[in-house]
Amino acid sequence: MVDFRLSDELEDLRGTVRQFAREQVAPIIAEHYEKKTFPYAVVREMGKMGLFGLPFPEELGGMGGDYFALCIALEELARVDSSIAVTLEAGVSLGAMPIFRYGTAAQKKRWMPALTSGDALAAFGLTEPGSGSDASAITTRAVLDEAAGEWVINGTKAFITNSGTDLTALITVMAVTGTNPDGSRELSTIIVPSGTPGLTVSPPYSKVGWCASDTHELALDGVRVPAENLLGERGRGLAQFLRILDEGRIAIAALAVGLAQGCVDESVSYAKQRIAFGRPIGDNQAVQFMIADMELRAHVARLGYYDAASRLVAGADFKRFAAIAKLNAGNAAMENSRYATQVHGGYGFMNESAVGRFYRDAKILEIGEGTSEVQRMIIARGLGL
């Protein structure tokens, strides 16, 4: 018999993160969101809690958990705020995970303890101004100066999360490093430490949502790093990043479920206290049905990411199921944020309200880490089409 209930350990984690989100994130996030400032104190506290080390082994400074545990934490954070949740998601699944998956022993020793403790953040340098869904179309180039023993990198990266904070320690940059025997471009991943000469971090983007998270464009102009900063096997950069994105889609699905459930939480609370025509609006069947549909979407989306995360942890094929989870959860977040705003009426249209922020944050969940259209392509290909 399949049992979708969480273990006692995961329930304890859920409860701890839920309490943290409600007591330490909820009271301060609106101000950060409005001012577009990065919540360093909250991020450092998450580090102390061990959240950045959840899926990593203890010998690397981690908590000895797994990807499922990370997803549980992300859901609970996103029930209150997505900027905080995506800072953790990008810091772990996109930032530290490439070092963990593909790094040499020396690279792991240098970088992982700080990344797993939350003392440092890493960024995922894939997307470019002209290369989003088509990751193979990147134009950033890295040439190996054999005499100097250095990579020389030139190019531009766009929409890079956690790339310009005071905690940012490195960016994993995918670049064209040569030509394969069949004439195709050789793509490799190279670690670029923050502060390397020639690496320029542009001012933060003015974003529709995720306004308390850190996102920048990066320019690499003659950036030189040691040859040993190659991450993983030369020519395997695209395969490495696609694997990281497959995993990250499960994490984004969990984040989206948290947002969808947060919409339910806020709407139930508001429907009980908002009086119209002499009674709570929650007494009206139209409002009840909207909230019931919201709960339905959140619950089904949660089962989707539970399934995908379980497959990942078990070492089974999970690619198609990650796409299903991400696509469905993103849809649920968008729909629930729209319904929650409707339940709240004029108050839902105010940025100071939680659902107002949810509404702005939801759209990126249909775009980031693979658009909804890309997820449909992956699902169709997984079916043999």
Secondary structure, DSSP 8 states (H G I E B T S, - for coil): -------HHHHHHHHHHHHHIIIIIHHHHHHHHHHT---HHHHHHHHHHTGGGTTS-GGGT--S--HHHHHHHHHHHHTT-HHHHHHHHIIIIIIIHHHHHH--HHHHHHHHHHHHHTSSEEEEE--BTTBSS-GGG---EEEEETTTTEEEEEEEEEEEETSSSTTEEEEEEEEEEEE-TTS-EEEEEEEEETT-TTEEE------SS-TTS-EEEEEEEEEEEEGGGEESSTT-HHHHHHHHHHHHHHHHHHHHHHHHHHHHHHHHHHHHH-EETTEEGGGSHHHHHHHHHHHHHHHHHHHHHHHHHHHHHHT---HHHHHHHHHHHHHHHHHHHHHHHHHHGGGGGSTTSHHHHHHHHHGGGGTTTS-HHHHHHHHHHHTT-
